[in-house]
Amino acid sequence: MPRFRPHITAMKAYHPPLEGRTSTADLLLDFNERSAPLPQPILDTLAEWCRAGRTQVYPEYSGLLPCIAAYTGVPESHLLFGNGSDQLIDCIFRAVVEPGQGVALPAPSFAMYAQCAQLAGARIEEYDMLAADPCAALRAALERPGVVLALVSQPNNPTGHLLNTEWLIQEIRRHPDIWFIVDEAYYEFSRETLLDRLRPLPANLVVLRTFSKVFGLAALRIGYLAADTSMVEQLLKIRGPYDVNQLAGQAAALVLRHREVVLRYAAEVMDHCKPRVEEALRKKKIAFLPSRANYLLLPEGEARLGALLRERGLRARSMTHPRLTGALRISIGGKETLAQLLEALRKAE
Ligand SMILES: Cc1ncc(COP(=O)(O)O)c(C=O)c1O
């Protein structure tokens, strides 16, 4: 029998709890997605594209990079899109990490970082996002021997913590031989980005973004990154020419062209819904971590709210990380979800 590579057999597949999510009966507050569908004219345009009978043609994306460049202010030659930011994380690891080299990963954090690190055969050096000072934890990890890459989840999923941006910029400059991958998946909610502060981008920095959150395209799978052209050139050898489907490409360009209306959702969540949910939690003395994103981590949420939310058809995310036993992460949706969540919180003991 031919053999599998040992570091692959040693891994476990990442199985996010997707079961039953296609039911439209439940309120989905478990994956930090946009809760409201995209505006109908955008959906109609996408449906029209499907009806136009071009699915048999290989994708071509000429309209997309100019839209991302206009949105980010980053030149097209510094941009790359991929099949979700998940694919881009994997491509980066494959481009820069040799087996056995060290990578600094936040913990607890988004599971795909460790998955991609293991695929690359990297040695994982965790830094503690539950520490009183996560910056100090990251700084210590950067000093460990053989660390070639640091991933920063900005803000961190699931804690919601955002590292101080000025401090982070200093660290990026202080360590020109370490790759910094800064994942800004929730930027439209946190309103904090390195892209506005660093022009041109330092050669050792990659900023990741996604269309899966505020832009409401999680099902279509598309994300992008901004980096030095040298990184983009290498990654183009790894990402395939058709890895992003044409519908996703069309949709991403469309939501960016209509970003004014699409982005209103972020303001609705952060300025209206989230403060109301926080107030309701405080009233019930249910602890939560301060968060810069569209979700809240409740360290004792499972015991206080888990069953109650489930009974009422509200899906929150029970945390499986050993440091977060009993914790619940609740995504904050738009106005159409608020009454149902507040009503459930009122019933909490
Ligand atoms: C921090 C973080 N990065 C990346 C992603 C995934 O993005 P995509 O859907 O573009 O692969 C997520 C999704 O939950 C996330 O929380």
The ligand as a Gaussian input file, in Angstrom:
#p B3LYP/6-31G(d) Opt

LIG

0 1
 C      -10.685000      35.599000      11.420000
 C      -11.243000      34.950000      10.206000
 N      -10.525000      34.910000       9.081000
 C      -10.987000      34.324000       7.964000
 C      -12.256000      33.763000       7.935000
 C      -12.717000      33.027000       6.720000
 O      -12.941000      33.819000       5.666000
 P      -13.338000      33.192000       4.246000
 O      -14.779000      32.859000       4.314000
 O      -13.021000      34.313000       3.301000
 O      -12.485000      31.982000       4.002000
 C      -13.043000      33.789000       9.068000
 C      -14.373000      33.161000       9.057000
 O      -15.008000      32.914000      10.030000
 C      -12.533000      34.401000      10.238000
 O      -13.241000      34.437000      11.370000

